[in-house]
Amino acid sequence: MWPRRGAIIVEMATTLPQALTRQTLRAQVNRAEMILIESKARAAGLSVGNYVRSLLGLPERSAGRTTRAQMEGEQDHAWQTLKTMGINPTPFFPVDESWLDDYQ
């Protein structure tokens, strides 16, 4: 399953604007810390991934295929994040938004 998933991520990354390519964030925790994180995620009604994303101030992501509205929201979030960092977001996004046509 992993090689297939990796291939899909690589394929999607080549069609997305640079600011929207998905990166894996990893942190090493011991078993006790993981149990604590899992319990807090359950209490919040979130998956562990979305719980950690919420702690980092990132928007939640659904486990299924991304919709056009979700991709537009992620694009807006990425644009604002770059601007607040003092970076011109324009070079990270294509002028033409036809790449969104893949998301129905």
N, C-alpha and C positions, 0 to 999 in steps of 0.2 A: 504494500500500500504506500509506503513512504516514497519510493522512487516516482510513482505515478503522481502523487500529490506534489512533489517537488517540481516535476515537469510542468504541471499545470500552473504553479506559481511563477515559474520562469517564463512560460508562454504569456501569462497575463501581464507580467511586468514589462514585457516588450511593447504592449499596446497601451499601457497607462501612462499618463503624464508622470514625469520624474517625481514630482512632489507627492504622488499618490501610490508609489510602489510600496508594497507592504514589506516591512522588515520584522524579523523575529527578535523580540527582546527576551533575553535570558538573565535569570538571577539564580544564584545558588543558595538554597535554603536547606536547613536540616529537617529531619522528619517532624520534629515538634513544631517548628515554624510553619511547615506545610499544613499540618493538622489545624493550626490556628487560622491560617489564611483560608483554608477550605471551610472552616466553621463560620468565619465572618462572611464569606461569599454566600453560603447557604442562608445565613441570617438576613442578608441583604436581598436574597432572591435572585442572585446573579451567578453566572458561571465564574470559575476562578479567573479565567482570562478577562472577562468584563469587569470583575471586581478590581483586579489589578489595574486595568485601563482606567477605571473611575478614580483610583487613588492617584494616578498620574495626570488626571485632568483630560484624558482622552475620551472621545465618544465611544459608546458601546458598539459592538459589531454583532450582527446575527451570524449564526453558524451556517446558514444556507447561502445560496447564490445572492450576491449583492444586487439590489434593484437600482434603477436609474436614480430614483430619489435619494437613496442612500449614498450613491457615488457623488451626486451633486452636493449633498451635505458634507461628505468627506472632502470634496474639492474646496468648498467654502471654508471649512475648518483649516485645511492646509494653507490656503491663501492667507487667512487671518493670522495663523501662527507665524508664517514667514514674515508678514508685515510687522508683527509685534516684536520680532527679533531684529528688525531693521534691515531685512533682506528684501530686495525687489523680487516679488514672486513671478513676474512675467516670464523670465527665461525657463521656469520650471513647468510651464503649462503651454500646450499648443495653442496657436491663435484660433484654429478651427476646433470646435467641440464635437466633431463627428465621431470621436472615439467613444462618446457616450451612447451612440446608437447600438452598441453591443449589449447594453443593459436595458432591458425592456421592463 
